[in-house]
Amino acid sequence: MDDSDNKQHFSLKKIMEAESESKGKKKRKNRKAKETGNETGASQIVDDFQVNVADSRFGALFSSHLYNVDPSDPNFKKTKGMTAIIQEKQKRRADAGQVNA
């Protein structure tokens, strides 16, 4: 394959590491950066992926019980995309409950 394309490839592991650093290890990272004199710290991995919850192709994800997201599953990874999916499903359930009531 031709590796000369400039596409960014998806890496869940790198995204999870970057999110965990930004949440819990930020203080330690800032302290280390101040000690070394490097205020910017290590290189940041930018997660610019956005889930389009309004896309009709993902309709079954929100309407079918077969695609429920289980946060208690050991393989569940809490990312911005998964949070958006869970919030959208809760919103659609609340809207459906108001229509039926």
KOLVEXDREN-79491 format. One line per 8 residues: number of its first residue (from 1); for each residue y, z, x of C-alpha. Coordinates in nm, 3 decimals. Layout:
NUM> Y/Z/X; ...
END
This chain:
1> 0.000/0.000/0.000; 0.356/-0.054/0.103; 0.517/0.279/0.192; 0.862/0.127/0.235; 0.969/0.200/-0.125; 1.238/0.466/-0.158; 1.094/0.634/-0.466; 1.069/1.010/-0.481
9> 0.717/1.116/-0.563; 0.642/1.412/-0.788; 0.510/1.722/-0.616; 0.457/2.022/-0.843; 0.380/2.245/-0.545; 0.716/2.174/-0.381; 0.902/2.223/-0.709; 0.731/2.556/-0.773
17> 0.812/2.675/-0.422; 1.177/2.576/-0.460; 1.207/2.753/-0.797; 1.045/3.070/-0.666; 1.281/3.070/-0.368; 1.582/3.024/-0.589; 1.478/3.314/-0.814; 1.324/3.589/-0.606
25> 1.385/3.512/-0.244; 1.749/3.413/-0.265; 1.881/3.738/-0.119; 1.640/3.731/0.174; 1.721/3.366/0.236; 2.096/3.433/0.233; 2.053/3.725/0.472; 1.846/3.509/0.708
33> 2.101/3.226/0.690; 2.383/3.465/0.778; 2.188/3.599/1.076; 2.130/3.250/1.216; 2.480/3.132/1.130; 2.350/2.858/0.903; 2.513/2.915/0.564; 2.333/2.627/0.393
41> 1.985/2.762/0.470; 1.674/2.548/0.461; 1.662/2.207/0.303; 1.660/2.223/-0.076; 1.419/2.030/-0.295; 1.605/1.909/-0.599; 1.410/1.896/-0.923; 1.607/1.640/-1.121
49> 1.322/1.562/-1.360; 1.423/1.603/-1.725; 1.177/1.602/-2.014; 1.298/1.385/-2.301; 1.178/1.596/-2.594; 1.336/1.355/-2.842; 1.105/1.072/-2.732; 0.880/0.971/-3.021
57> 0.586/0.913/-2.783; 0.559/1.289/-2.737; 0.552/1.362/-3.112; 0.190/1.477/-3.110; 0.276/1.731/-2.843; 0.494/1.914/-3.095; 0.297/1.855/-3.416; -0.070/1.883/-3.318
65> -0.249/2.209/-3.245; -0.460/2.023/-2.989; -0.167/2.017/-2.745; -0.054/2.380/-2.764; 0.082/2.520/-2.440; -0.079/2.849/-2.337; 0.144/3.047/-2.098; -0.135/3.301/-2.044
73> -0.361/3.035/-1.891; -0.405/3.086/-1.515; -0.326/2.717/-1.454; 0.005/2.735/-1.643; 0.307/2.663/-1.423; 0.641/2.776/-1.561; 0.884/2.497/-1.480; 1.205/2.380/-1.643
81> 1.013/2.101/-1.815; 0.749/2.332/-1.961; 1.019/2.572/-2.081; 1.196/2.282/-2.255; 0.871/2.177/-2.426; 0.798/2.530/-2.547; 1.154/2.576/-2.678; 1.147/2.242/-2.860
89> 0.814/2.325/-3.025; 0.951/2.662/-3.141; 1.264/2.491/-3.273; 1.061/2.233/-3.467; 0.838/2.504/-3.616; 1.145/2.700/-3.729; 1.299/2.386/-3.882; 0.972/2.306/-4.063
97> 0.955/2.664/-4.192; 1.306/2.642/-4.335; 1.227/2.313/-4.512; 0.908/2.454/-4.669; 1.074/2.780/-4.781
END
